[in-house]
Amino acid sequence: MTWVECISAVLGLACVFLAGRNSRANFWIGYLYNAFLLALCWKTKLYSAMILCILSFAINAFGHWRWTHPREEERSGQDGRDLRVSGIGPTALALSLAVAAALAVLWAFFLKTHTDDPSPWLGSALMMATFLAQYLSAQKHWQCWLVWLAVNAGNIALYCIAGRYIMAATYGLYFLNGIWALFHWLQLYRMQNQDKKP
């Protein structure tokens, strides 16, 4: 257990707690969380997770912009400044999952042959699934929480393998928060889209 691991755990919990409650403040915490997680991943040689941290800054910034600058037809009825919760169609979701799976296989082969990553297959799968979950979150699609639940379960295993039990426990709390957030966002989706076509 290190102070970086402890701070990462606290920041990560705060970030997902706020995101699950549809709060824009989650993005500011997210920037700090990524910085601390990057340092932790560097120390433990989790290269997929380390690259993910770097790219997550960009995705976080994109989501920050999307949530606070919705187009006219995307605005929430409760607060016209906010992006409303929406859903992604089954075809688009299936295509996104297929692309993420293909990229995960390619990245895993690279890691297996060029690095000493202790979990190249799991790390690659989690990296691509996290990108997908972050993209869906940035667009405020309620299905993001289904992907986050899978990501959190995988991260529990990944950090246990790496011997980072504080982070594994943290992802257990993320998992529980994800269940609550899924039902909360579904409720918001129904409320904010009653007068819109599905």
C-alpha positions, -999 to +999 in steps of 0.1 A: +000+000+000+014+034-010+001+070-006-003+072-044-026+041-042-046+055-014-051+089-031-060+072-063-086+051-045-102+082-029-102+102-061-115+073-082-144+067-058-153+104-057-152+106-095-175+076-101-198+086-073-204+120-089-207+106-124-233+081-112-253+110-097-251+129-130-228+156-116-205+176-139-180+179-110-169+143-118-147+156-147-126+178-124-120+149-101-113+127-131-084+148-142-067+144-108-075+107-107-059+100-140-027+117-129-024+096-098-034+064-115-008+070-142+019+071-115+006+039-099+005+020-132+040+031-141+053+017-109+035-017-113+044-020-151+007-022-161+014-007-195-021-010-209-036+008-179-008+034-181-016+043-218-053+042-208-046+069-182-030+092-208-058+088-233-084+091-206-074+127-202-085+134-237-117+114-233-125+131-200-121+165-217-144+155-245-170+143-221-167+175-201-174+195-232-203+172-243-220+173-210-218+211-207-224+221-244-253+200-257-269+207-290-305+221-289-321+187-294-299+170-268-307+193-239-322+180-207-357+192-200-348+198-163-317+220-170-313+233-205-275+236-200-271+199-195-268+170-219-298+146-214-293+109-208-298+090-240-293+054-253-273+039-281-290+016-306-283-022-304-266-022-338-242+006-330-235-010-296-227-044-312-204-027-337-186-008-310-181-040-289-168-058-320-143-030-327-132-029-291-127-067-291-106-066-323-084-038-310-080-057-277-066-088-295-042-067-315-029-048-284-026-080-264-004-096-291+018-065-290+021-065-252+028-103-251+057-100-276+072-067-267+067-061-230+068-078-196+032-069-188+020-095-162-015-097-177-015-087-214-048-103-224-068-091-194-051-057-195-059-052-232-095-063-229-099-039-200-082-011-218-105-013-249-136-019-228-127+012-207-123+033-238-158+022-249-173+028-215-157+063-213-170+072-248-205+061-239-203+080-207-191+111-225-221+108-248-243+102-217-257+069-230-271+049-201-256+016-215-222+030-204-229+015-169-233-020-183-198-017-198-185-001-166-198-031-146-178-055-168-147-033-166-149-030-128-152-068-124-121-073-147-101-046-128-108-064-095-090-094-110-062-074-127-052-055-095-054-088-074-030-103-099-007-073-096-009-074-058-026-040-055-054-050-031-064-015-022-072-008-059-090-042-061-112-032-032-117+002-047-130-014-079-153-035-058-169-003-046-170+010-082-189-021-091-215-015-064-217+022-074-222+011-110-252-010-101-268+020-084-258+044-113-273+021-139-307+022-123-304+060-116-294+068-153-322+045-166-347+065-144-332+098-158-334+084-194-371+076-190-379+110-174-358+131-198-370+113-229-408+108-223-416+132-250-389+120-274-388+090-297-366+061-284 
